[in-house]
Amino acid sequence: FIRNPGFGGQDIAEGGFRSIAEKSKEHELLLALEDTTTFSYTHEAEGLEEIEAGSGNIRGFYVHSVLLVDAQKERTIGLIDQQRWQRKASEAGKQHQRKNREYEEKESYKWEML
């Protein structure tokens, strides 16, 4: 699949997410655990922007994952969703304006939409 131009990384991930969604139907009570992780590289990383404004040569991207856990059996079901993104260089410094922006304009708003 990796070298097939008809498939991308997201296509492969979606297949796994659909499988976990089907498997989750077997469980009565589920917890969806979410977290955002930063992948940063100090070496030359082609195609990656700076992580934060003024971070120098630290480049990378963000990943927000949602893991399903059976709440009663305390067992991991699997990864049900994962979003990957880079902040645009043109949006650098927006965090300093967070108190003045509407909630719907903030990066955190997108997690409610999943």
C-alpha positions in Angstrom: 0.0 0.0 0.0 2.8 2.4 0.8 4.1 2.6 -2.7 0.7 2.5 -4.4 -0.3 6.0 -5.6 -4.0 5.0 -5.3 -3.6 4.8 -1.5 -2.4 7.3 1.1 -1.6 7.1 4.7 -5.0 8.4 5.7 -6.7 5.6 3.6 -4.8 3.0 5.6 -5.6 4.6 8.9 -9.3 4.9 8.0 -9.5 1.2 7.4 -8.1 0.6 10.9 -10.5 3.2 12.4 -13.5 1.5 10.7 -12.4 -1.9 12.1 -12.2 -0.4 15.7 -15.6 1.2 15.3 -17.1 -2.1 14.4 -15.3 -3.9 17.3 -16.5 -1.2 19.7 -20.1 -2.3 19.2 -19.3 -5.4 21.3 -18.7 -3.3 24.4 -21.3 -1.8 26.7 -19.4 1.2 28.1 -16.5 2.9 26.4 -14.1 5.7 27.3 -12.7 7.9 24.6 -9.3 9.1 25.7 -7.9 12.1 23.7 -4.5 13.7 23.6 -2.5 15.9 21.3 1.2 15.1 20.8 3.9 17.2 19.1 6.4 15.6 16.8 9.4 17.9 16.5 12.7 17.6 14.6 15.8 19.7 15.0 17.4 18.3 11.9 16.4 19.2 8.3 12.9 18.0 7.8 11.7 18.6 4.3 8.1 20.0 4.0 7.7 20.8 7.7 7.1 24.3 9.1 8.4 25.7 12.4 6.4 24.2 15.3 6.0 27.6 17.0 6.9 31.1 16.0 10.5 31.8 16.9 11.4 28.2 17.6 14.3 28.5 15.2 15.0 25.3 13.3 12.6 23.1 15.3 10.2 21.8 12.7 7.3 19.3 13.1 3.6 18.6 13.2 0.9 17.8 15.7 -1.2 14.6 16.1 -4.5 14.4 18.0 -5.4 10.8 18.8 -8.6 9.2 20.3 -8.2 5.8 22.0 -11.2 3.7 23.0 -11.0 1.8 26.2 -13.6 -0.7 27.6 -14.5 1.1 30.9 -15.7 -2.1 32.7 -13.0 -4.5 31.6 -10.2 -1.9 31.6 -9.0 -3.0 28.2 -7.8 -1.1 25.2 -10.1 -1.4 22.2 -7.9 0.6 19.8 -7.3 3.9 18.0 -10.6 5.2 16.7 -9.4 8.5 15.2 -6.3 10.5 14.6 -5.8 13.9 13.1 -2.5 15.2 11.9 -1.7 18.9 11.1 0.8 21.6 10.9 0.2 25.2 11.9 0.6 27.6 9.1 3.5 30.0 9.4 1.0 32.8 8.7 -0.9 31.9 11.9 2.1 32.2 14.1 1.6 34.1 17.3 -2.2 33.5 17.5 -2.0 32.0 21.0 -1.3 35.5 22.4 -4.6 36.6 21.0 -6.6 33.7 22.4 -8.6 35.7 24.9 -9.9 38.0 22.2 -10.9 35.3 19.7 -14.3 33.5 19.5 -14.2 29.9 20.7 -15.2 28.7 17.2 -12.0 30.3 15.8 -9.7 28.5 18.2 -7.8 25.3 17.4 -9.3 23.5 20.4 -12.8 24.0 18.9 -12.1 21.4 16.2 -12.0 18.5 18.7 -15.6 19.1 19.6 -16.4 18.5 15.9 -15.0 14.9 15.9 
